[in-house]
Every structure is written in C-alpha cells, then in structure tokens.
Amino acid sequence: MLAVVGVAVVYFVARDAGHADSASHAQAGTHKASPRPSASALPRLPDLHVHEGSLATLHVKLDRHRAAGERVCILITTPGLRTLQTLYLPKQQPAGSALTLSYRAALAPGTYGYHAATVDATGRLTTVAHSGRLVVLQPLHPPFPTDAGIAAACEFAAGRSGRAAVAVVDRYGRLHGYQLHAGFESASLIKVMLLIAYLREHPDIPEDMLEPLTTMIEHSDNAAAYAVYEIVGDTGLRSVARLAQMEDFAEGPSLLAANVSAADYAELMYNIRTYLPPGHEAFAMNLLSHIAPEDYWGLPVVAQPYGWTVWFKGGWLGANTTIHQVALLQKDGVNWALAVLTDGDPDPTYGIATLQGVMSRLLGVGE
C-alpha cells in the first residue's frame, strides 16, 4: 500500500445566511466558481502534505443535519481558486456522523487549496470552513506503467485496424493514452456503472437482488442488467457519471449504446473503491474479480501470470466487432487502471489481440 502521509480533520458546522457566497453558482460536479472564505468565524482547515499519488485522509464530522438535496463536498483548487476536483461525501448521513474520506493526490507537485463546502439542490455553493493548503510533494516511488511502456502501447493501438482507444491511469493517478476522449458505444461496460448506482442507493441489498447483481457482472447477463436498470434508471447512471466526473458519458438509444470514452472508464476503475459504499465494497470487488471463465480473455490473461490481481469487466456488441475491456490492477502496493476500447474489428479474435497487445507492452513483456 502507498503511504498515508496526510491527515486532516474537517468539521461541517451549522451556517447562517451570512456565510453564503452569493457569487458561487455551479452545477454539482462541474463547479466553475470556487467558494471564497467569508470573514465570519468559520473553522480553519489544517495544511495537508501528501506525496504525489499517495493517499491523504480527511476525517469528517457532520455537526448538523443537511437540508433536503444538500451535498457536502471538498473542493481541490489552484491557488487562483480554479476548481480541479470535487470530492463528495456520501448522502443521507445523520448529524454527528464521523466519516473518513480518502483522497489520492493525482496532482503534480506544488501547492493547491482545499475547501469545505455544501452544495444545495440548485447547485449553489456555500463555504463552511476556511480553506487549507494542500501541498503535494514529490512521489515516493518510480511511476508505473513507465512512459516507454505507455508510448509503446499507444503506438501499437494506433496501428490496429478499425478504431482503438487506450487510457492508462498510472500509480500516481495521472492519465495517459491514445484517443482518450473518443466516443464508443458502451456495450456491457455500462454494467459497472449500474452496479455502482444500485449499491449507492441501497444500504441493504434485498435477497432477491443478489442473483441479478452477480450474474450481471460475473456472466455479463443482459436480462439481469435490465432488471437493475429498471430500478436505478437513467437518473442513477447520470448520478454515477457526475460523481466520477465522466465528461464524455451520454445516454444512448439503448442501455448498451451509451456513449463512453477510455479516459472516463480508466478513471472510473482507478477510483472505483471511493465510489462504493464501505458496506458494499467487498461485494462489488469480489464480483469484478470472479468473472466467469467464458468471459476471461484479454487483459487479465496477460497480467495475472505476472502476479497482478485484476478486477475487470469486458463488453462486446453485434458480431463481436466491438470489443472493450477495463481493469483495475494491483501488485506489491502498486495500483493502476486501464481501459482499451475498440470497434470495427475484423473479428473478435482480432479485438482480443488488441487488448492483449496493449497490456503486454504496458507490462514490458511484449514487443
């Protein structure tokens, strides 16, 4: 595991109208305006130091009930208050709740700000604590995958027939790749979003939903996916897209034809544990690591013999000329994620060979 080198305690306190920043309006998840600390007596956030790619832990206590539709968030900003990332706390937590929010510093070394705020149902931001400094230090370990491996993988993908896109989130949370934001039909990749949406909405899983959730992921069963979709709907998918800041996601003419990108899915897999409720994390990750043998192809076939634990999901459409796979990988404390999306493959074997060729180059075991 990477070292946890930064810890901060944040208290969200009751506010009055005088604390509101009337200039801060934005849609949740796409904030363009950052909260400006008021002159009122608000708590001050401590400075936080964390190595690039390592985890910072914020212990959060909620000192009051939130209003209907209100969200609590941490905003990571530049010194000039341009929002870089928005981290939301779980919904429906009662006053007095003590929560732990882990943040992986996927930023270049330097000094940033972090701010505590609430977002109401209209997207209005209200500051609830004075900002603290987030100081990102040099990384503790060499990057992985290497720059040379990423370059080789992207060059290989660019030379394949049809279309291919590659997105890599390295051990420090940095995004690299080829055709990162190109749009593809989601195929069964959408089932990862369905799983997250359902688990976030249901603190307790009814007995009759265990089988649909399991077969949807482990066997990529479409009937099970539609059963889950009937419950979470497009609203649930959009909620996950906002949470994960999937800027390329768009609903399609059918569930399996949503527009997705390699960049969005690599980042979704890299951060998937943070999107899962703690009580459901083990269940979800177990599903993604126990894919049925008939769907065991592509990325894990290359990576697992080299000692990598792989959580993954594949997708395919039509005559298997669209072949996708996304994965989170872990070994010896190194975590990284990969998404390879293809379409226009001459046949399914060709698409699977594209996936395996990309992975082998990233691991440095292929030409």
N, C-alpha and C positions, 0 to 999 in steps of 0.2 A: 504494500500500500504506500502511496505517496504520503509524505509527512503532512500532518495538520499543523501549520505554523502560525495561524492567525485565529484569534478568538475574540469576539465582541459580544456584548450584552446590549440588547435593544429593548426598550420598554415603550409600548404604544399606549399613550395616555389619553385621557379624555381631552377633548378640544372644545373651544368655543368659536364663534364666528370670527373673532378677531385673528385667529390663526390661519384663516384661509388665504391662499394665494389666488387672487382673482384673475391673475394673468395666465394661470396654468390650466389649460384645457387640452385634452387629447383623448383619443380612443385608447382603451386599455390594451396594452401590449404594443402599441405603436406611438408611445409618447414622444412628442417633439419638443414640448416645453418641460423643463425640469423644475422641481419645487425650489423655491427660494426661502431659506430660513427667515422667519419673522423675528421681530425684536422682542416678542413675548417670551416668557420664561418656559422654554421647551428644554427637554433633556438633550444633552450633547452626546453624540456618538463618539466612541473612542477611536483613535487611529488604529488601523489594521494593517499589518505587514504580512505578506504571503508571497512565496516564491511562484513564479510563473508556472502554471499547470498544477500547482498543489491546491489543497483544499483549505478554505477559510470557513470557520464555523461561527455562525451567529446564533446565540441563544436569545430567543424572543419570548417576551411575556406580554400577553394581551390584558390590559388593565380595565377594559370596558367591553361591553357588547358592541358589535358593529351594527350599523344601520342596514336595513334591507338593501341588498345589492352591492354593499360596500366591500371592497377588497383591500387588503393590506399588502404593501409591496416594498421592496428595496430597489432603489434605482442606482445603477452604476453610471457615473458620468465622467466626462472630461473635466479638466479644471475650468473650462468655459461653460460648464453646465449643459453640454450636449449629451443626451441620454444614449448610452451604449447598450445597456442591458436592463431588463426589468425582471425581477425575481418576485413571484407571487407566493404568499403564504397560502396554506390550504384553506378552503372555505369552511364555514359553519363550525368555527372553533369558539367555545364559550369564553366569557371573561374569566381571567385568571389562568388561562391555558398557558403552559410553558412549552414552546416548540423549539426545535433545532433546525436551522436552515443551513445546508452546506452549499458552498459556492466554490466552484473550481475557477481559478484565476486564469482564464483564457485570454489574457491581455499581454501586450508587450511590456517589458519592464518600464516602470515610470510611476508617476503619481496621479491618482484619479480621486474622485469623490464618491462617497456612497451616502444615500439619503433614505430616510424612512418616511413613507407617505401612505395615505389612504386614497383610493380611487372609488368614487361613487358610481351609481348606475349610469350616469350621463358621461363618465369619463373624466370628471373634474378631479384634479389632484389637490390634496391638502397636506402640507408638511406637518409631521407630528414629532420631529426631532431635528435638532441642528445637525448639519452634515458632518461626517468624519472623513478623514483622509484614508484612501486605500492605496498603500504603497506596494507595488508589485516588484519583487526582487528577481534577480537572475535565476533561471531554472536550476534545479538541483542535479539533473541528470541529462545526458545527451538526448536529443529528440528521437522519436521513433513513430512511424517509419522514417527512414532517412530521406533527405532531399533527393539523393540519387535514386532511391527506390521509387519515390513518388514520380520523379521525372520519367523513369523507365516504364512505369505502369501507364502513365498518361500517353506516352508516345505509342505504346502498344495498342491502347484503346483507340487512338486516333487513326490507326492504320487498319482497323477492322471494317468489314462490310456492314452496310446498314448504319445505324446510329448507336453510339455508345457514350455514356457519361460516367465519370468516376469522381467520387468525393471521398476524401480522407480527412478525418479529424484526428490529429496526432495526439500523443500522450499529454500534450500541454493544451489541448483543446483548440488548436489552430486548424483552420480549414484550408485544404489544398485540393486541387483537382483539375479536371478537364470537363468542359461543358457543364459547369456546376449548376447553372440555373435553367438548363434546357428542360422543356416540358415533356413529360411522358405520361401515358395512361398508367394509373397506379397498379392495376391488376390486384393481386392478393396482398400487396404491401399495405393496403388500406386496413387490413385486419389488425395490424399493430395499433393503429390509431383507434379502432373500435375497442380493442382490449383496454387501452388506457382510459378512454372515455367512460366505459362501463364501470371500471374499478374505481374511478374517481367519484362516480355518482352513487356508488353502493358500498357503504361501510361494511355491510354484511352481504355475502353472496348467497342468494337463495339456493337451496339444494338442487332445484330443477334447472339452474343456470350453470352449474359446474360442467356438465357434459357439453353444452353448446360452446362455452368459452374454450374448453380443452380441445374439442375437435376443430374449432375454427382456426386455432394456431397449429396444433400438432399435425393435423391432417389437411389443413387448408380447406376445410369444408365450407362451400359457399352457402348451403342452406343454413348452417349454424351462424355464418356471418350475417345473413339477412335477418335472422332471429334477433341477434344482438343489435343490428341496425334499427330494427323496429322499435327498440327501447331507447337508444341514445339519439337516433336521428341525425340530420344534418347539423342540428344545434350542438350535439355532442362532438361531432367531428370538427366543427369550427372552433369550439372551445379548446380542443387539443391543439389545433393549429395556432391559435392565439397564444396559448401557454408556451408552446415550443417555438414561437416566432417563426413559423414556417411561411416565409414570404411568398413562395411560389404555389402554395396549395390553392386549389379552386375546385369546387364541386363540378362533377361531370354529368353527362346524360344518364349514367347509371353508377351504382356504387363502385364498381370495379374500374370505372373510367374517369375517376377524379384526376385532375392534373397535379403531378408531383415532380419534384426535382431531386437529383442526387444530393445536392447540398442540404436540403431540408431533412432528408431521411438519414444522412450520416450524422447530422447534429441531433436528430431525434434519438437515434440509437445510443449515441455517446452519452446523452444526458437522461436516458430513459428512467433510471432509478429515481431521479429527482422528481419525475412526473407521476410516479406511482405512489399511492398512499402507503405508509410504512407497513400497515397490516396486510397489504396485498402484494408487496414487492416480491417475497419469496415465491408466491404462487405464480406470478407473471413470469419471473425469470426462469422458473422451472419449466414452464411451457415452452419458452423460447430456446431452451437447451435440450428439449426432448422431441425434436421434430421427427416425424415418422420416417422410417427407412426409405420409403418411396420418394420422399422429398429431400433426402440427404444427398445433395450434389453441390457442385460449385465451390464456394468459398471455404466451408468447413472441411471439405475433402482435402484441400491443400494445407490448411492451417493446423488442424488438430494433430496430425502426425508430428508436428514440431512443438507440441506441448501447449498450444493455445487453447484456452477454454473459449468456446464460441456460442454466443446467443444470436440466433439469426432467424430471418424469415425470407422466403422466396415468393416470387409471383410470376405468372405466365398467362398469356392470352392466346385465343384463337388456335391456330395450328402450331403453337409454341414458337412463333416468330418474334414474340416479345418475351424476353427473359430478364428478370430482375432478381437481385438479392441484396439484402442489407444485413449488417452484422456489427455486434459489439464484441471485442476480443480482449482477453486478459491473460497475462502470464507474468509471474515474478513481480507483481505490483505495477505492471505497465498496462494501461487501458487505452484502447484506441478504437475507432469505428470506421466503417467502410460502407459505401453504397455504390453498386455498379448497376446501371440501368441500360438496357439495350432494346432496340426494336429493328425490324427489317432484317432479322437473322435468316440466313438461307434455310436453316433447320435448327431444331432445339439443341442438337449436339454442338453446333457452332456457337450458339449463345452461351452455353455452359462453358465451352472452351475459353470464351472471352472472360468470363468471371474468374476462371482458374488461372488464366494467364496474367490477369491484373494482380491477383493475390500473390502468385509466386514471385512476381517482380517486387512487390512491396516487402515481402519477407526476405528478398535477396537470395531466392533459391531457384530462380528461372532466368532465362536469357532476356 
